[in-house]
Amino acid sequence: PLRLAQAVARMNLSYVVVTSVDRDDLPDGGASIFAATIESVRSLVPQCKVEVLIPDFRGRSIDLQTVLDTSPDIVNHNVETVERLYPSARPAGRYHRALALLEQVSRHTPRIPVKSGLMVGLGEKWNELITVLHDLRSVGCEILTIGQYLRPPRAHVPVDRYYSPDEFVALKECANKLGFLHVESGPLVRSSYHAQEQALALERLSYG
């Protein structure tokens, strides 16, 4: 945490997204490291905003609370795909556990904006994507990123198909109609795509 905060200070950053690989090998899933990192950044660079992209901590509310107690500026947890594809695309994850995490953030710390992200092209159906959008809004998700799945090494799930730009526009329009406050939707969009701009847009909406 200290080294990361020192790097933020040296680069004079005004916004950072802190994330990690899953740390299911640790008793708290890495929650204490996230918390310490937020506190270290705030200590060295008080003006810097901190967004966290966190794992689901295997549904342990106490670990999520460890992170929330340090008041990150935005909490992001990616639902990634539709419920039907979790066994093949996210075998260690659980769709409803991801939604429960987002809902816990929204309910218990409403001052902290909730963010999530989706990949398309894994074999999902259009109506399944719309269901995910509804589910995310129902648990208080306010910021959404939608991007094209691109296959890493061959051991990963193959790309089922590539979405057209018009389809990404249609998904964004649907999300906007459902009440998301900010949506990024496009082939190259990723979780941290325009993260600072998203936060600023949310601030402008909050303060009129």
ABEGO torsion letter per residue (X at the ends): XAAAAAAAAAAGBABBBBBBBBBAABAAGGAAAAAAAAAAAAAABAABBBBBBBBAGGGBAAAAAAAAAAGBABBBBBAGBBAAAAAAABAABBAAAAAAAAAAAAAABAABBBBBBBBBGAGBBAAAAAAAAAAAAAAGBABBBBBBBBBBBAABBBBABBBBAAAAAAAAAAAAAAGBABBBBBAABBAABGAAAAAAAAAAAAAX
